[in-house]
Amino acid sequence: MSRIIHIELDDSALPPPTPEIEQERRVAIFDLLEANNIILPARDERPVPEGPYKLSLSIRDRRLVFALTTEADDPAAEFHLSLGPFRQVVKDYFQICESYFDAVKTLPTNQIETIDMARRGIHDEGARILQERLEGKAEVDYDTARRLFTLICVLHFGG
Protein backbone atom coordinates (compact mmCIF):
# COMPACT_ATOMS: atom_id res chain seq x y z
CA MET A 1 0.00 0.00 0.00
CA SER A 2 1.05 3.59 -0.56
CA ARG A 3 0.97 6.21 2.12
CA ILE A 4 0.32 9.90 2.66
CA ILE A 5 3.39 11.83 3.79
CA HIS A 6 2.03 15.39 3.83
CA ILE A 7 -1.41 16.87 4.51
CA GLU A 8 -2.65 20.31 3.70
CA LEU A 9 -6.10 21.52 4.74
CA ASP A 10 -7.48 24.48 2.85
CA ASP A 11 -9.43 26.10 5.65
CA SER A 12 -8.79 29.68 4.47
CA ALA A 13 -12.51 30.35 3.97
CA LEU A 14 -13.48 29.01 7.39
CA PRO A 15 -13.83 30.81 10.70
CA PRO A 16 -10.96 30.27 13.15
CA PRO A 17 -11.34 26.88 14.86
CA THR A 18 -12.10 26.54 18.55
CA PRO A 19 -9.24 25.21 20.69
CA GLU A 20 -10.98 21.80 20.83
CA ILE A 21 -11.36 21.65 17.04
CA GLU A 22 -7.75 22.73 16.55
CA GLN A 23 -6.62 19.98 18.93
CA GLU A 24 -8.70 17.35 17.09
CA ARG A 25 -7.15 18.52 13.83
CA ARG A 26 -3.57 18.38 15.12
CA VAL A 27 -4.07 14.90 16.58
CA ALA A 28 -5.75 13.60 13.41
CA ILE A 29 -2.97 14.92 11.18
CA PHE A 30 -0.25 13.56 13.46
CA ASP A 31 -1.91 10.13 13.70
CA LEU A 32 -2.62 10.03 9.98
CA LEU A 33 0.97 10.81 9.07
CA GLU A 34 2.22 8.20 11.53
CA ALA A 35 0.16 5.38 10.00
CA ASN A 36 -2.02 5.38 6.90
CA ASN A 37 -2.67 3.34 3.80
CA ILE A 38 -4.13 4.47 0.50
CA ILE A 39 -4.38 2.65 -2.82
CA LEU A 40 -5.24 4.44 -6.04
CA PRO A 41 -6.80 2.16 -8.64
CA ALA A 42 -5.69 2.14 -12.25
CA ARG A 43 -7.97 4.14 -14.53
CA ASP A 44 -8.33 4.00 -18.30
CA GLU A 45 -5.37 1.66 -18.59
CA ARG A 46 -3.06 4.43 -17.35
CA PRO A 47 -0.46 3.53 -14.75
CA VAL A 48 -1.08 4.82 -11.25
CA PRO A 49 1.53 7.34 -10.12
CA GLU A 50 3.49 5.74 -7.31
CA GLY A 51 3.37 7.08 -3.78
CA PRO A 52 4.10 8.28 -1.28
CA TYR A 53 1.52 11.03 -1.73
CA LYS A 54 0.80 14.53 -0.56
CA LEU A 55 -2.87 15.18 0.22
CA SER A 56 -4.71 18.46 -0.05
CA LEU A 57 -8.24 18.51 1.39
CA SER A 58 -10.61 21.37 0.69
CA ILE A 59 -14.23 22.25 0.16
CA ARG A 60 -14.99 23.83 -3.22
CA ASP A 61 -18.43 24.48 -4.65
CA ARG A 62 -19.98 22.59 -1.72
CA ARG A 63 -17.95 19.49 -2.55
CA LEU A 64 -15.16 17.81 -0.64
CA VAL A 65 -12.01 17.78 -2.79
CA PHE A 66 -9.21 15.26 -2.34
CA ALA A 67 -6.14 16.21 -4.38
CA LEU A 68 -3.21 13.80 -4.29
CA THR A 69 0.20 14.54 -5.72
CA THR A 70 3.38 12.52 -5.74
CA GLU A 71 6.35 13.38 -3.59
CA ALA A 72 7.67 15.34 -6.62
CA ASP A 73 4.36 17.30 -6.76
CA ASP A 74 3.14 15.57 -9.92
CA PRO A 75 -0.66 15.09 -10.00
CA ALA A 76 -1.68 11.59 -8.89
CA ALA A 77 -5.47 11.85 -8.46
CA GLU A 78 -8.22 14.31 -7.69
CA PHE A 79 -11.75 13.48 -6.79
CA HIS A 80 -14.73 15.46 -5.57
CA LEU A 81 -17.27 14.04 -3.15
CA SER A 82 -20.70 15.41 -2.36
CA LEU A 83 -20.98 16.70 1.20
CA GLY A 84 -24.59 15.52 1.43
CA PRO A 85 -23.88 12.01 2.75
CA PHE A 86 -21.64 13.48 5.46
CA ARG A 87 -23.88 16.29 6.71
CA GLN A 88 -25.90 14.42 9.34
CA VAL A 89 -23.03 12.33 10.71
CA VAL A 90 -20.80 15.44 10.95
CA LYS A 91 -23.58 17.30 12.76
CA ASP A 92 -24.10 14.36 15.13
CA TYR A 93 -20.35 14.07 15.68
CA PHE A 94 -19.98 17.74 16.65
CA GLN A 95 -22.97 17.54 18.98
CA ILE A 96 -21.60 14.48 20.77
CA CYS A 97 -18.11 16.03 20.92
CA GLU A 98 -19.58 19.13 22.54
CA SER A 99 -21.35 16.92 25.07
CA TYR A 100 -18.13 15.03 25.68
CA PHE A 101 -16.05 18.20 26.22
CA ASP A 102 -18.70 19.49 28.66
CA ALA A 103 -18.93 16.12 30.43
CA VAL A 104 -15.19 15.93 31.01
CA LYS A 105 -15.47 19.09 33.12
CA THR A 106 -18.30 17.99 35.41
CA LEU A 107 -19.57 14.43 35.09
CA PRO A 108 -18.36 11.21 36.73
CA THR A 109 -16.12 8.83 34.80
CA ASN A 110 -18.84 6.28 33.93
CA GLN A 111 -20.99 8.96 32.26
CA ILE A 112 -17.99 10.32 30.37
CA GLU A 113 -17.21 6.79 29.14
CA THR A 114 -20.79 6.35 27.92
CA ILE A 115 -20.65 9.60 25.94
CA ASP A 116 -17.22 8.63 24.58
CA MET A 117 -18.58 5.28 23.36
CA ALA A 118 -21.36 7.12 21.51
CA ARG A 119 -18.79 9.54 20.07
CA ARG A 120 -16.67 6.64 18.79
CA GLY A 121 -19.75 5.01 17.26
CA ILE A 122 -20.61 8.15 15.30
CA HIS A 123 -16.97 8.51 14.27
CA ASP A 124 -16.99 4.91 13.04
CA GLU A 125 -20.12 5.65 11.00
CA GLY A 126 -18.38 8.64 9.39
CA ALA A 127 -15.38 6.47 8.51
CA ARG A 128 -17.65 3.85 6.96
CA ILE A 129 -19.44 6.49 4.85
CA LEU A 130 -16.08 7.85 3.70
CA GLN A 131 -14.88 4.40 2.65
CA GLU A 132 -18.11 3.92 0.68
CA ARG A 133 -17.80 7.33 -1.00
CA LEU A 134 -14.19 6.65 -1.97
CA GLU A 135 -15.06 3.31 -3.56
CA GLY A 136 -13.54 3.14 -7.04
CA LYS A 137 -11.51 6.30 -6.42
CA ALA A 138 -9.19 5.28 -3.59
CA GLU A 139 -9.02 2.49 -1.08
CA VAL A 140 -8.18 3.41 2.50
CA ASP A 141 -8.01 1.19 5.54
CA TYR A 142 -10.34 1.69 8.48
CA ASP A 143 -7.93 3.69 10.68
CA THR A 144 -7.02 5.96 7.76
CA ALA A 145 -10.73 6.53 7.06
CA ARG A 146 -11.35 7.44 10.72
CA ARG A 147 -8.57 10.01 10.74
CA LEU A 148 -9.64 11.44 7.39
CA PHE A 149 -13.19 11.73 8.71
CA THR A 150 -11.90 13.88 11.57
CA LEU A 151 -10.28 16.21 9.04
CA ILE A 152 -13.50 16.30 7.00
CA CYS A 153 -15.33 17.34 10.15
CA VAL A 154 -12.84 20.17 10.71
CA LEU A 155 -13.41 21.40 7.15
CA HIS A 156 -17.15 20.80 7.18
CA PHE A 157 -17.56 22.65 10.46
CA GLY A 158 -17.16 25.98 8.75
CA GLY A 159 -18.22 24.87 5.30
ChimeraX attribute file (.defattr): number of C-alpha atoms within 10 A of each C-alpha:
attribute: neighborCount
match mode: 1-to-1
recipient: residues
	/A:1	13
	/A:2	14
	/A:3	21
	/A:4	22
	/A:5	17
	/A:6	16
	/A:7	17
	/A:8	12
	/A:9	17
	/A:10	14
	/A:11	17
	/A:12	9
	/A:13	11
	/A:14	14
	/A:15	10
	/A:16	11
	/A:17	15
	/A:18	9
	/A:19	9
	/A:20	12
	/A:21	18
	/A:22	13
	/A:23	12
	/A:24	17
	/A:25	22
	/A:26	13
	/A:27	15
	/A:28	19
	/A:29	19
	/A:30	13
	/A:31	14
	/A:32	23
	/A:33	17
	/A:34	11
	/A:35	13
	/A:36	20
	/A:37	18
	/A:38	18
	/A:39	16
	/A:40	20
	/A:41	16
	/A:42	13
	/A:43	10
	/A:44	6
	/A:45	6
	/A:46	8
	/A:47	10
	/A:48	13
	/A:49	17
	/A:50	15
	/A:51	20
	/A:52	19
	/A:53	25
	/A:54	21
	/A:55	22
	/A:56	16
	/A:57	19
	/A:58	24
	/A:59	23
	/A:60	11
	/A:61	10
	/A:62	14
	/A:63	16
	/A:64	21
	/A:65	20
	/A:66	17
	/A:67	18
	/A:68	25
	/A:69	21
	/A:70	18
	/A:71	16
	/A:72	10
	/A:73	10
	/A:74	12
	/A:75	14
	/A:76	18
	/A:77	18
	/A:78	14
	/A:79	13
	/A:80	18
	/A:81	16
	/A:82	14
	/A:83	17
	/A:84	11
	/A:85	13
	/A:86	21
	/A:87	15
	/A:88	12
	/A:89	19
	/A:90	23
	/A:91	15
	/A:92	15
	/A:93	22
	/A:94	19
	/A:95	12
	/A:96	19
	/A:97	20
	/A:98	13
	/A:99	15
	/A:100	20
	/A:101	14
	/A:102	12
	/A:103	17
	/A:104	15
	/A:105	9
	/A:106	10
	/A:107	12
	/A:108	10
	/A:109	11
	/A:110	9
	/A:111	14
	/A:112	18
	/A:113	15
	/A:114	11
	/A:115	19
	/A:116	19
	/A:117	12
	/A:118	15
	/A:119	21
	/A:120	15
	/A:121	13
	/A:122	20
	/A:123	24
	/A:124	18
	/A:125	18
	/A:126	27
	/A:127	25
	/A:128	16
	/A:129	16
	/A:130	21
	/A:131	22
	/A:132	13
	/A:133	16
	/A:134	17
	/A:135	11
	/A:136	12
	/A:137	18
	/A:138	17
	/A:139	18
	/A:140	23
	/A:141	14
	/A:142	16
	/A:143	16
	/A:144	22
	/A:145	25
	/A:146	23
	/A:147	24
	/A:148	23
	/A:149	24
	/A:150	22
	/A:151	24
	/A:152	23
	/A:153	24
	/A:154	21
	/A:155	22
	/A:156	21
	/A:157	16
	/A:158	13
	/A:159	19
